[in-house]
Amino acid sequence: MANPILPQASNRQSSVQSVGTFQASISNVSFALGGGASIIPIRGIKLESTFIQTAQMVDTSKRIALIDGSTAALINAVTAGILTFRCVRVGQVLNSGDLPTIAQFLQKIGDTTGSQIQIQYSFATGGGAGVTEQWTFNLATLVRVPPILLAGNDIAEYEISFSYDDYSRSP
């Protein structure tokens, strides 16, 4: 039996990933009301830890236990969900890309049209091949934004959530 402490006995798989570019933008016809551009690049996304997270609105499938020991399955194709950003303040006007300001604007006008949020990122794997993905979240409406956050000896991290109707990914 091989010694599990020696390097040649390791069965771990490792990979190296080179960090690439990241961009996010939000577009909404209501931005013109606030003096903003129709598409605004989102800035101030905090880099360390998880900075963007999505979650399904409902499970894709569910099993229901029946009295005879069998099960019934419910399957759906719902692609709606919640998109959450963790970001910091970087401005005070819509065009600054400050997501707390953008979200508070959408909250105050009672946005019912929804936004389109695009996220694009790229990275290189150990083999040097680059990968770029773009995700588009449609009919994104604001779920929550804190009015104010203060942090002592740190930068306050805003957690801002949007619900979306559908998403697409390319490639």
Secondary structure by P-SEA (a helix, b strand, c coil): cccccccccccbbbbbbbbbbbbbbcccccccccccccbbbbcccccccccbbbbbccccbbbbbccccbbbbbbbbcccbbbbbbbbbcccccccccaaaaaaaaaaacccbbbbbbbbbcccccccbbbbbbbbbccccccccccbbbbccbbbbbbbbbbbccccccc
